[in-house]
Structure formats: C-alpha cells, structure tokens
Amino acid sequence: MLNYYIYYRIQPEHSAAAEAAVQQIQDEIATRCGITGRLLKKRDEPNLWMEIYEQVSSATFEEALALAENKAGIAALLGGDGTRHRECFIA
C-alpha cells in the first residue's frame, strides 16, 4: 500500500477558496478511488497545508488526483513557489 503526502502553501487571502477546492478534490478522490483524504494545517504556519491519502492501492489514483486538482483550480490559490509537493511512502 502507498501513502501520499502533498504539502503546499496557500495565499492567505484565498484561504476559504483553497479549503473549498481541497474539499472538492477529496470528494472526487473518494468517489473515483474510494480513498478518504485528510487536510492538515501547520500549527505555527497556517498557510502551510498538507493533504494525506493513506492505504492507496488504486493504479488510477495519481491520474484521478491530477484531474481533480485541475477541475478544482487549486493551482491559482497557491502561494510560495506555487507547487503542490507530492511525496509517496510505502506502508
């Protein structure tokens, strides 16, 4: 099984829109892949967010994630270097 950790910074003025976009992404992943994601926000740095998707076995997960990200328009809401950094760990 794989565990995905996706971290990024958001633009503070787009916090509500970013949270809605993440919810849209996670809803789509749950529907398409049966995987429930979680959203975490760093305690001392509230603009640093992390999504966690655990126990991923679906071969279509990465494709579904990319489609959901595009559909939700999350890229326009990012701060920092404007990148969602994706790390994948084997469980």
ZINOR-V783525 format. One record per residue. RES is the residue in one small letter. SS is DSSP state (a for helix, b for strand, c for the rest). PHI is phi in radians with two decimals (NA if undefined). NEAR is the number of other C-alpha atoms within 12 Angstrom. Layout:
res: <RES,RES>
ss: <SS,SS>
phi: <PHI,PHI>
near: <NEAR,NEAR>
This chain:
res: <m,l,n,y,y,i,y,y,r,i,q,p,e,h,s,a,a,a,e,a,a,v,q,q,i,q,d,e,i,a,t,r,c,g,i,t,g,r,l,l,k,k,r,d,e,p,n,l,w,m,e,i,y,e,q,v,s,s,a,t,f,e,e,a,l,a,l,a,e,n,k,a,g,i,a,a,l,l,g,g,d,g,t,r,h,r,e,c,f,i,a>
ss: <c,b,b,b,b,b,b,b,b,b,c,a,a,a,a,a,a,a,a,a,a,a,a,a,a,a,a,a,a,a,a,a,a,c,c,c,b,b,b,b,b,b,c,c,b,b,b,b,b,b,b,b,b,b,b,b,c,c,c,c,a,a,a,a,a,a,a,a,a,a,a,a,c,a,a,a,a,b,c,c,c,c,c,c,b,b,b,b,b,b,c>
phi: <NA,-2.00,-2.15,-1.86,-2.20,-2.10,-2.12,-2.97,-1.85,-1.91,-1.35,-0.94,-1.25,-1.95,-0.99,-1.13,-1.16,-1.15,-1.13,-1.14,-1.13,-1.12,-1.06,-1.09,-1.05,-1.17,-1.11,-1.16,-1.12,-1.08,-1.20,-1.41,-2.10,1.27,-1.99,-1.62,-1.60,-2.21,-2.02,-2.09,-2.18,-1.11,-0.99,-1.72,-2.55,-1.11,-1.60,-1.73,-2.01,-2.46,-1.80,-2.19,-2.22,-1.93,1.00,-1.45,-2.15,-1.28,-1.21,-1.67,-1.01,-1.10,-1.15,-1.10,-1.12,-1.06,-1.11,-1.15,-1.08,-1.13,-1.07,-1.37,1.22,-1.09,-1.00,-1.26,-1.82,-1.42,-1.95,1.01,-1.50,1.27,-2.08,-1.62,-1.51,-1.94,-2.10,-2.19,-2.09,-1.57,-1.66>
near: <14,20,25,30,25,29,30,32,33,33,25,19,15,20,23,16,21,31,30,19,28,38,25,26,35,33,24,27,34,23,17,21,26,20,28,25,30,25,27,22,22,16,10,8,14,17,26,29,32,28,33,29,35,27,21,27,18,21,13,16,31,25,16,24,35,21,20,27,30,19,21,25,22,34,27,24,30,30,23,19,16,17,21,28,21,19,19,21,16,13,12>
